[in-house]
Amino acid sequence: IVIGETTCDGKKKMYELMGEFKDVHVMHLPHFKSQKSLELWQDEVRELKERLEAKFGVSVSDEELRNSIRIFNKERELMGEIQNFMKLTPPPMNGKELHALLYGNGFIFDKAEQISDLEIIIEKLKECVRDKISPVHKDAKRIIITGCPSGGVYDK
């Protein structure tokens, strides 16, 4: 099953077309923070849970969801810690290295391995900061590239 979301018109159209030959479930994301938006999102998550349970013949418990949330929160915490290194002058890695790390992290599906790897990377970055090692000159310009998707864009 392909699980999509409505973050942009291009994705919505892609999921619509993909639905002609794949099993697609599109989650409608609220665009504002409000009680009504929260209720919409909760309904979307509930619908997805029910669809996955029916499709795969499994039952997802609240405790399993809480455990998964803890794991993914830990991943986000570690990724945020890594990104915070980029606030330093000079940072312990360059933007290309950061992008490769962030992008590549999305392809590690064993979360225990991923978290362990991120913790090792953080320790190495702390060593670089402590030893004043950086591939970036302290006066180097910083450029931010935003948007979705960003894979490969930093090379252009």
Order of alpha helices (4+ residues) and beta strands (2+ residues): beta-alpha-beta-alpha-alpha-alpha-alpha
